[in-house]
């Protein structure tokens, strides 16, 4: 079993999930079940899929869950600017979240590439 806590991709995804929860707490009540919920689900999905993938015994399953984590990070990468355009996120919060989301995506993509090439220590 792989230890997800040792992966930089997981550490960044965890940081991203916490940040998304913090900023969406300030969203208007009418967004509680709208965009705020979607953003939270996507952010938690990034970290959760990394954890679940690490718990899988086959490399194919591990990669499949990392792919899902990557897709969720890209989904969030769309939702953050959307929230900004809707005036739900101020510039500085939007910029910080986009940076975190991009960093998580890049780390995941690098991890996936490394596994596919057989060049990662995990």
N, CA, C and O of each residue as an XYZ file, in Angstrom:
488
protein
N       0.841     -1.185      0.000
C       0.000      0.000      0.000
C       0.887      1.249      0.000
O       1.889      1.317      0.712
N       0.506      2.209     -0.794
C       1.251      3.459     -0.896
C       0.786      4.418      0.208
O      -0.377      4.388      0.610
N       1.678      5.250      0.684
C       1.326      6.237      1.705
C       1.036      7.572      1.027
O       1.951      8.279      0.605
N      -0.245      7.905      0.928
C      -0.641      9.140      0.251
C      -0.062     10.380      0.915
O       0.168     11.391      0.252
N       0.173     10.308      2.217
C       0.662     11.480      2.951
C       2.053     11.910      2.519
O       2.457     13.047      2.762
N       2.788     11.005      1.880
C       4.138     11.324      1.413
C       4.152     11.990      0.041
O       5.180     12.510     -0.391
N       3.026     11.972     -0.630
C       2.956     12.535     -1.988
C       2.742     14.047     -1.946
O       1.822     14.534     -1.289
N       3.591     14.775     -2.645
C       3.407     16.229     -2.741
C       2.063     16.567     -3.374
O       1.428     17.557     -3.010
N       1.634     15.740     -4.321
C       0.339     15.978     -4.974
C      -0.792     15.914     -3.958
O      -1.720     16.721     -4.018
N      -0.730     14.976     -3.033
C      -1.760     14.892     -1.995
C      -1.676     16.095     -1.061
O      -2.701     16.685     -0.720
N      -0.484     16.456     -0.652
C      -0.314     17.583      0.271
C      -0.889     18.862     -0.330
O      -1.536     19.646      0.366
N      -0.649     19.070     -1.631
C      -1.180     20.265     -2.299
C      -2.699     20.164     -2.436
O      -3.405     21.158     -2.263
N      -3.205     18.970     -2.746
C      -4.651     18.769     -2.876
C      -5.356     19.003     -1.542
O      -6.451     19.564     -1.507
N      -4.742     18.581     -0.466
C      -5.299     18.801      0.872
C      -5.356     20.293      1.178
O      -6.357     20.800      1.684
N      -4.278     20.977      0.868
C      -4.222     22.434      1.059
C      -5.316     23.122      0.230
O      -5.969     24.053      0.700
N      -5.501     22.655     -0.991
C      -6.524     23.209     -1.877
C      -7.921     22.995     -1.305
O      -8.732     23.921     -1.304
N      -8.213     21.803     -0.825
C      -9.538     21.518     -0.262
C      -9.832     22.425      0.932
O     -10.932     22.964      1.053
N      -8.853     22.587      1.802
C      -9.046     23.459      2.958
C      -9.293     24.905      2.531
O     -10.158     25.583      3.085
N      -8.534     25.369      1.550
C      -8.694     26.746      1.068
C     -10.067     26.949      0.426
O     -10.706     27.980      0.636
N     -10.519     25.966     -0.356
C     -11.839     26.078     -0.998
C     -12.933     26.133      0.062
O     -13.862     26.932     -0.058
N     -12.842     25.309      1.087
C     -13.839     25.347      2.158
C     -13.853     26.701      2.847
O     -14.920     27.235      3.153
N     -12.669     27.260      3.095
C     -12.597     28.563      3.769
C     -13.265     29.661      2.942
O     -14.071     30.431      3.465
N     -12.931     29.735      1.656
C     -13.468     30.852      0.863
C     -14.941     30.671      0.525
O     -15.677     31.654      0.446
N     -15.382     29.442      0.325
C     -16.795     29.242     -0.017
C     -17.712     29.427      1.192
O     -18.923     29.577      1.028
N     -17.157     29.418      2.390
C     -17.960     29.672      3.589
C     -18.550     31.084      3.558
O     -19.572     31.352      4.190
N     -17.901     31.977      2.822
C     -18.370     33.354      2.731
C     -19.337     33.578      1.567
O     -19.831     34.691      1.388
N     -19.614     32.552      0.781
C     -20.550     32.688     -0.337
C     -21.951     32.961      0.213
O     -22.262     32.577      1.340
N     -22.788     33.617     -0.574
C     -24.161     33.878     -0.129
C     -24.926     32.574      0.128
O     -24.606     31.529     -0.438
N     -25.926     32.658      0.981
C     -26.730     31.495      1.353
C     -27.325     30.810      0.125
O     -27.401     29.582      0.079
N     -27.743     31.581     -0.855
C     -28.365     30.985     -2.041
C     -27.388     30.128     -2.859
O     -27.813     29.365     -3.725
N     -26.100     30.250     -2.591
C     -25.096     29.431     -3.283
C     -24.704     28.188     -2.482
O     -23.859     27.407     -2.919
N     -25.312     28.007     -1.322
C     -24.954     26.876     -0.465
C     -25.067     25.542     -1.196
O     -24.238     24.655     -0.993
N     -26.076     25.390     -2.037
C     -26.255     24.143     -2.778
C     -25.957     24.312     -4.258
O     -26.287     23.449     -5.072
N     -25.336     25.419     -4.596
C     -24.976     25.695     -5.980
C     -23.485     25.566     -6.190
O     -22.894     24.516     -5.937
N     -22.889     26.638     -6.652
C     -21.481     26.623     -7.014
C     -20.573     26.308     -5.820
O     -19.568     25.615     -5.979
N     -20.910     26.804     -4.640
C     -20.080     26.518     -3.466
C     -19.985     25.016     -3.230
O     -18.901     24.493     -2.974
N     -21.112     24.325     -3.315
C     -21.127     22.879     -3.109
C     -20.333     22.161     -4.201
O     -19.596     21.216     -3.917
N     -20.483     22.609     -5.446
C     -19.750     21.995     -6.561
C     -18.246     22.163     -6.385
O     -17.476     21.234     -6.628
N     -17.837     23.347     -5.963
C     -16.415     23.606     -5.753
C     -15.868     22.751     -4.618
O     -14.766     22.211     -4.713
N     -16.633     22.633     -3.558
C     -16.195     21.817     -2.430
C     -16.075     20.349     -2.835
O     -15.104     19.679     -2.485
N     -17.052     19.864     -3.563
C     -17.012     18.464     -4.000
C     -15.804     18.198     -4.895
O     -15.119     17.186     -4.742
N     -15.549     19.108     -5.826
C     -14.413     18.928     -6.727
C     -13.101     18.952     -5.941
O     -12.222     18.124     -6.177
N     -12.967     19.896     -5.011
C     -11.728     20.010     -4.229
C     -11.508     18.779     -3.361
O     -10.391     18.266     -3.287
N     -12.549     18.307     -2.713
C     -12.417     17.111     -1.871
C     -12.139     15.895     -2.736
O     -11.414     14.989     -2.325
N     -12.705     15.871     -3.923
C     -12.507     14.752     -4.840
C     -11.052     14.621     -5.266
O     -10.561     13.507     -5.449
N     -10.365     15.725     -5.424
C      -8.952     15.670     -5.808
C      -8.177     14.872     -4.757
O      -7.522     13.881     -5.080
N      -8.257     15.305     -3.516
C      -7.516     14.634     -2.450
C      -8.035     13.216     -2.207
O      -7.246     12.289     -2.024
N      -9.343     13.048     -2.205
C      -9.930     11.732     -1.924
C      -9.545     10.689     -2.955
O      -9.283      9.538     -2.604
N      -9.506     11.072     -4.216
C      -9.125     10.119     -5.255
C      -7.655      9.731     -5.168
O      -7.293      8.600     -5.495
N      -6.815     10.645     -4.736
C      -5.412     10.298     -4.519
C      -5.325      9.260     -3.402
O      -4.623      8.257     -3.533
N      -6.033      9.502     -2.314
C      -6.022      8.569     -1.182
C      -6.545      7.202     -1.613
O      -5.933      6.175     -1.320
N      -7.669      7.195     -2.304
C      -8.245      5.917     -2.723
C      -7.327      5.188     -3.696
O      -7.168      3.971     -3.604
N      -6.728      5.915     -4.618
C      -5.798      5.295     -5.554
C      -4.612      4.666     -4.849
O      -4.167      3.578     -5.215
N      -4.105      5.348     -3.846
C      -2.971      4.817     -3.093
C      -3.337      3.526     -2.361
O      -2.472      2.685     -2.116
N      -4.584      3.369     -2.020
C      -5.033      2.174     -1.303
C      -5.288      0.990     -2.230
O      -5.486     -0.130     -1.758
N      -5.285      1.218     -3.527
C      -5.527      0.139     -4.492
C      -4.264     -0.680     -4.701
O      -3.149     -0.163     -4.627
N      -4.459     -1.956     -4.961
C      -3.305     -2.851     -5.082
C      -2.675     -2.844     -6.478
O      -1.478     -3.093     -6.617
N      -3.465     -2.564     -7.498
C      -2.891     -2.599     -8.846
C      -2.484     -1.199     -9.305
O      -3.098     -0.197     -8.939
N      -1.451     -1.168    -10.103
C      -0.990      0.105    -10.656
C      -2.032      0.717    -11.580
O      -2.176      1.939    -11.632
N      -2.761     -0.125    -12.309
C      -3.815      0.370    -13.212
C      -4.901      1.098    -12.425
O      -5.364      2.159    -12.844
N      -5.309      0.534    -11.284
C      -6.312      1.203    -10.443
C      -5.753      2.500     -9.868
O      -6.438      3.522     -9.832
N      -4.504      2.446     -9.421
C      -3.841      3.640     -8.886
C      -3.880      4.759     -9.921
O      -4.264      5.886     -9.605
N      -3.487      4.455    -11.148
C      -3.501      5.448    -12.220
C      -4.906      5.947    -12.531
O      -5.110      7.133    -12.790
N      -5.867      5.041    -12.504
C      -7.249      5.438    -12.791
C      -7.722      6.479    -11.774
O      -8.356      7.466    -12.148
N      -7.421      6.265    -10.502
C      -7.834      7.223     -9.478
C      -7.039      8.518     -9.553
O      -7.580      9.587     -9.272
N      -5.771      8.441     -9.925
C      -5.005      9.672    -10.136
C      -5.572     10.466    -11.303
O      -5.618     11.695    -11.258
N      -6.007      9.763    -12.352
C      -6.657     10.446    -13.484
C      -7.934     11.151    -13.041
O      -8.212     12.270    -13.472
N      -8.707     10.498    -12.184
C      -9.937     11.126    -11.676
C      -9.606     12.346    -10.814
O     -10.299     13.362    -10.874
N      -8.553     12.240    -10.019
C      -8.120     13.381     -9.209
C      -7.717     14.547    -10.105
O      -8.063     15.697     -9.837
N      -6.979     14.236    -11.177
C      -6.567     15.277    -12.113
C      -7.776     15.941    -12.756
O      -7.831     17.166    -12.866
N      -8.743     15.135    -13.178
C      -9.952     15.685    -13.806
C     -10.702     16.598    -12.835
O     -11.207     17.646    -13.236
N     -10.776     16.210    -11.577
C     -11.448     17.050    -10.583
C     -10.691     18.351    -10.359
O     -11.304     19.397    -10.145
N      -9.376     18.296    -10.405
C      -8.597     19.537    -10.244
C      -8.834     20.481    -11.410
O      -8.872     21.698    -11.225
N      -8.993     19.934    -12.606
C      -9.284     20.779    -13.769
C     -10.710     21.320    -13.705
O     -10.965     22.455    -14.109
N     -11.634     20.514    -13.201
C     -13.010     20.987    -13.003
C     -13.009     22.190    -12.064
O     -13.653     23.204    -12.333
N     -12.289     22.065    -10.979
C     -12.182     23.173    -10.036
C     -11.485     24.368    -10.681
O     -11.808     25.519    -10.387
N     -10.527     24.084    -11.564
C      -9.839     25.148    -12.290
C     -10.776     25.972    -13.152
O     -10.467     27.120    -13.472
N     -11.905     25.416    -13.533
C     -12.944     26.185    -14.241
C     -13.850     26.916    -13.248
O     -14.209     28.074    -13.462
N     -14.208     26.244    -12.181
C     -15.184     26.791    -11.241
C     -14.664     28.021    -10.491
O     -15.435     28.925    -10.169
N     -13.388     28.052    -10.221
C     -12.824     29.195     -9.495
C     -12.978     30.497    -10.288
O     -13.508     31.468     -9.748
N     -12.529     30.552    -11.558
C     -12.743     31.786    -12.325
C     -14.231     32.101    -12.532
O     -14.616     33.269    -12.597
N     -15.054     31.071    -12.633
C     -16.495     31.300    -12.755
C     -17.012     32.016    -11.508
O     -17.769     32.981    -11.615
N     -16.610     31.551    -10.339
C     -17.025     32.202     -9.093
C     -16.537     33.648     -9.052
O     -17.236     34.529     -8.552
N     -15.350     33.885     -9.572
C     -14.827     35.252     -9.630
C     -15.669     36.115    -10.573
O     -16.019     37.246    -10.234
N     -15.992     35.586    -11.747
C     -16.816     36.331    -12.704
C     -18.204     36.634    -12.151
O     -18.807     37.653    -12.486
N     -18.699     35.746    -11.307
C     -20.015     35.941    -10.685
C     -19.934     36.835     -9.447
O     -20.926     37.041     -8.748
N     -18.736     37.361     -9.190
C     -18.481     38.259     -8.057
C     -18.659     37.571     -6.701
O     -19.012     38.212     -5.711
N     -18.413     36.272     -6.672
C     -18.474     35.517     -5.421
C     -17.106     35.433     -4.759
O     -16.997     35.203     -3.555
N     -16.060     35.622     -5.565
C     -14.684     35.582     -5.062
C     -13.965     36.867     -5.433
O     -13.972     37.259     -6.600
N     -13.347     37.528     -4.474
C     -12.522     38.689     -4.815
C     -11.268     38.255     -5.577
O     -10.877     37.089     -5.540
N     -10.661     39.193     -6.252
C      -9.473     38.934     -7.066
C      -8.395     38.131     -6.353
O      -7.920     37.121     -6.872
N      -8.011     38.580     -5.160
C      -6.905     37.934     -4.461
C      -7.219     36.492     -4.071
O      -6.343     35.630     -4.145
N      -8.445     36.222     -3.660
C      -8.822     34.842     -3.330
C      -8.873     33.976     -4.585
O      -8.437     32.825     -4.572
N      -9.400     34.530     -5.653
C      -9.476     33.799     -6.912
C      -8.078     33.449     -7.415
O      -7.822     32.315     -7.819
N      -7.195     34.411     -7.389
C      -5.824     34.197     -7.850
C      -5.122     33.135     -7.008
O      -4.438     32.263     -7.544
N      -5.293     33.211     -5.703
C      -4.654     32.237     -4.812
C      -5.193     30.825     -5.064
O      -4.427     29.862     -5.088
N      -6.502     30.706     -5.249
C      -7.090     29.389     -5.498
C      -6.682     28.835     -6.862
O      -6.411     27.642     -6.992
N      -6.638     29.687     -7.867
C      -6.199     29.236     -9.195
C      -4.763     28.728     -9.115
O      -4.429     27.701     -9.705
N      -3.920     29.445     -8.390
C      -2.527     29.021     -8.227
C      -2.452     27.653     -7.554
O      -1.718     26.778     -8.013
N      -3.200     27.464     -6.476
C      -3.216     26.168     -5.787
C      -3.736     25.059     -6.688
O      -3.171     23.967     -6.732
N      -4.814     25.345     -7.403
C      -5.411     24.355     -8.302
C      -4.432     23.977     -9.415
O      -4.278     22.802     -9.745
N      -3.781     24.974     -9.981
C      -2.790     24.709    -11.034
C      -1.615     23.896    -10.502
O      -1.125     22.992    -11.179
N      -1.163     24.216     -9.296
C      -0.054     23.468     -8.701
C      -0.449     22.015     -8.469
O       0.327     21.104     -8.760
N      -1.651     21.795     -7.946
C      -2.129     20.428     -7.721
C      -2.217     19.675     -9.045
O      -1.811     18.517     -9.135
N      -2.746     20.332    -10.066
C      -2.870     19.702    -11.385
C      -1.503     19.323    -11.946
O      -1.328     18.220    -12.464
N      -0.544     20.224    -11.844
C       0.802     19.960    -12.370
C       1.478     18.809    -11.621
O       2.128     17.961    -12.232
N       1.323     18.785    -10.307
C       1.906     17.694     -9.531
C       1.264     16.361     -9.893
O       1.955     15.351    -10.024
N      -0.042     16.355    -10.053
C      -0.735     15.128    -10.447
C      -0.309     14.681    -11.833
O      -0.024     13.502    -12.046
N      -0.263     15.609    -12.776
C       0.139     15.257    -14.135
C       1.554     14.693    -14.137
O       1.825     13.715    -14.833
N       2.450     15.288    -13.377
C       3.819     14.782    -13.290
C       3.875     13.398    -12.668
O       4.630     12.540    -13.125
N       3.088     13.178    -11.639
C       3.033     11.864    -10.998
C       2.508     10.813    -11.971
O       3.059      9.717    -12.068
N       1.458     11.150    -12.678
C       0.874     10.224    -13.662
C       1.886      9.908    -14.760
O       2.067      8.746    -15.124
N       2.538     10.929    -15.280
C       3.554     10.702    -16.320
C       4.689      9.833    -15.803
O       5.156      8.928    -16.494
N       5.124     10.115    -14.591
C       6.212      9.339    -14.012
C       5.849      7.871    -13.844
O       6.667      6.991    -14.115
N       4.646      7.609    -13.407
C       4.205      6.224    -13.252
C       4.101      5.553    -14.614
O       4.505      4.402    -14.781
N       3.565      6.270    -15.574
C       3.443      5.706    -16.920
C       4.802      5.388    -17.536
O       4.932      4.443    -18.313
N       5.808      6.179    -17.185
C       7.168      5.945    -17.687
C       7.954      4.991    -16.799
O       9.032      4.527    -17.171
N       7.399      4.701    -15.610
C       8.106      3.841    -14.674
C       9.251      4.543    -13.972
O      10.234      3.915    -13.579
N       9.112      5.883    -13.815
C      10.228      6.649    -13.249
C       9.873      7.363    -11.960
O      10.509      8.361    -11.621
N       8.886      6.886    -11.240
C       8.540      7.582     -9.986
C       8.823      6.691     -8.794
O       8.708      5.468     -8.863
N       9.193      7.333     -7.703
C       9.425      6.612     -6.449
C       8.145      6.551     -5.623
O       8.059      5.807     -4.646
N       7.152      7.342     -6.026
C       5.900      7.501     -5.296
C       6.234      8.047     -3.956
O       5.340      8.273     -3.141
